Amino acid sequence: MQRFIKLSAVMAAIVAAPAFAAIAVDGNAEFDTGVASGNNSDKSSFQGGRIELNFNGRAEGNGGFVAGRGTVIASNAGNSSGVDDAWVQIGTSAVDVKLGRFEAADLYPTPGDVFRIGGAGLSTTNVLRGRTTYAGTAGTNDRVHMALTAALGAASLEVGLVDTKDVSNTAPGKGGSKGIRPSVAFAAGPVNARIGFESGKTADGAAGQASFTGVGGGLSAGLGMATLRFNFGSNKTKLSTGETKTTGILLGADVGALNVSFESGKKTTVGGADVKTTGVFAAYAIPLFGIKGATFQPALGTGSDKSAGVTKTTTKVGARVHYDF
């Protein structure tokens, strides 16, 4: 009888409408399948993807709001799963602060990057964007990440702060990242612009933490049926072995469901060989059976790193299936 009473109480809580009134649940499935080749090796097939489940909540009152989000990822890579987003946001329509695990403003967006192949010579000014982890004595998790956002008419200001420095038994205080990342975004009709910089320290192995500064941003503009994009990024890092400078630029165009991008960058290390990176990626989104949020994207990507006269190239061709549910 006692067990029946407890079970009844649980069922009553589950079906009670007020308990779920402020919670929205959504998710998506995304899988990439294709063939990769490069560096005179045999071609190999691959498949990677994940199921994403999101729990969202938001409540307003007395001129302000409180919101929260939790995201669980189930990947087909090694039967792995984990938490992607886990944050709370508090504020008004003029200013708010977000705390937890999340990604801040993207200063180097890459639409159609199904098979984007990055390189050592590319900088995207996203070192302190978020979801920054460090495997210290307390395990792999975020320490501190927060972002203050303020509305400035047609523009918005975001100031991010990251501090994942942790204590380690083998190298005390020599892991993780920390720093500040302010950025400004502006929108006017078909034109969107963003610019920001980041400054801080990141891990440099047993030698300690390496200081770095970076600046980057982008511009996109709609012209008729097409949208043109330009991104740039630059980073300077002072390592225990010397200084490195890394740059990156992206030129892209979106024409309807087609996305095409070209990237180029260079990494210069004092006392070491330069690395030059180039890459091209493209994807075309085809609706599946008229179902909202369901697409089939044939895609390709090719990229190469050249250093000391040696070029390493990788090419991927395949497709992505995406479904929002």
Secondary structure, DSSP 8 states (H G I E B T S, - for coil): -HHHHHHHHHHHHHH-HHHHTTEEEEEEEEEEEEEEEETT---EEEEEEEEEEEEEEEEEETTEEEEEEEEEEEESSTT-EEEEEEEEEEE-SSEEEEEEE-B---SS--TT-TT----TT---S-TTSB---EEETTEEE--EEEEEEEEETTEEEEEEEEE-----SSSTT-SS-EEEEEEEEEEETTEEEEEEEEEEEEE-GGG-EEEEEEEEEEEEEEETTEEEEEEEEEEEEEETTEEEEEEEEEEEEEETTEEEEEEEEEEEETTS--EEEEEEEEEE-EESTT-TTEEEEEEEEEEEEEETTEEEEEEEEEEEEEEE-
